[in-house]
């Protein structure tokens, strides 16, 4: 089977699964227009059927727009806390009824648009010579993390890394004055 056929079959399986598990009536961005097509009010996109809309909601563009909306509406801290997990040892987090991933697992973590105010960037290791960017606050671990990659063969190392991150998060929040 060709890679293209595999991708088509994968998309179809995901579309069927999504139609079985997602209630579009609860999606605030879903709208059926007067032409019978479906719109994403968040991304301003049109879709021929519900399956295509659901596939769109799992895509990078929609997910980044959700993160930008969360940042704009002042919910970015909640989203970060929901995404700060390492599956499968921890229950996968949910944001707006959908599972989320840590922004560090993608090439570029989404930044709020418009980029106003301050954005907290959580680093997973110490960076020497990090160039500051206006409007961004960087925080990094106070010591080397026990696990430098996700290695499911050593759950204790992952749990120790998780606890290190929680400790560093509490230290950061205790010293943050919001200015």
Secondary structure by P-SEA (a helix, b strand, c coil): ccaaaaaaaaaaaaaaaaaaccccccccccccccccbbbccccccccccaaaaaaaaacaaaaaaaaaaaaaacaaaaaaaaaccccccccccccccccccccccccccccccccccbbbbbbccccccccccccbbbbbbcccccccccccccaaaaaaaaaaaaaaaaaaaaacccc
